[in-house]
């Protein structure tokens, strides 16, 4: 298991755990990041990570991506 920030670009992975306070977990859950869900890192630009989750492309900060364990 590793943070999403270390996932290989273009490779689909499965979310194993969401770390952080309840409000952080709820925020990420509302975006579609749920345990058992699939996520693919599309690119890393600046301080953001662009991901595909539930057929949607999102940009999240590296800090938030570090809370998602794959």
C-alpha positions in Angstrom: 0.0 0.0 0.0 1.2 3.5 -0.8 -0.2 7.0 -1.1 -1.8 8.0 -4.5 1.0 10.4 -5.0 3.4 7.5 -5.6 1.1 5.7 -8.1 2.3 5.1 -11.6 0.8 7.5 -14.2 -1.7 5.8 -16.5 -2.1 2.7 -14.3 -5.5 2.0 -12.7 -5.3 1.2 -9.0 -7.8 0.4 -6.3 -8.4 2.6 -3.2 -7.5 0.7 -0.1 -8.0 3.4 2.6 -8.8 7.1 3.0 -6.8 8.8 5.8 -7.6 12.0 7.6 -10.2 13.6 9.7 -13.9 12.9 9.2 -14.5 16.0 7.2 -11.6 15.2 4.9 -12.9 11.7 4.4 -16.4 13.0 3.7 -15.0 15.6 1.2 -13.0 12.9 -0.7 -16.0 10.6 -0.6 -18.2 13.2 -2.1 -15.7 13.5 -5.0 -16.0 9.8 -5.6 -12.9 8.5 -3.7 -14.3 5.5 -1.9 -12.6 2.3 -0.5 -12.7 -0.3 -3.2 -13.1 2.2 -6.0 -10.8 2.5 -9.0 -8.6 5.5 -9.6 -6.1 6.4 -12.3 -3.4 9.1 -12.1 -3.5 11.0 -15.4 -0.8 13.5 -14.7 1.1 15.5 -12.0 1.4 19.2 -12.6 2.8 21.7 -10.1 1.3 20.9 -6.8 -1.7 19.0 -8.2 -2.5 15.5 -9.2 -5.0 14.9 -12.0 -6.9 11.7 -11.6 -9.8 9.8 -13.3 -12.3 8.5 -10.7 -15.8 7.3 -11.6 -15.4 8.4 -15.2 -14.6 11.9 -14.1 -11.3 13.8 -14.3 -10.4 15.8 -11.2 -7.4 17.8 -10.0 -6.6 17.5 -6.3 -3.7 18.8 -4.3 -0.8 16.5 -3.5 -1.7 16.9 0.2 -5.2 15.4 -0.5 -3.7 12.7 -2.8 -1.4 11.7 0.0 -4.4 10.8 2.2 -5.7 8.3 -0.4 -4.0 5.0 0.0 -3.9 2.6 -3.0 
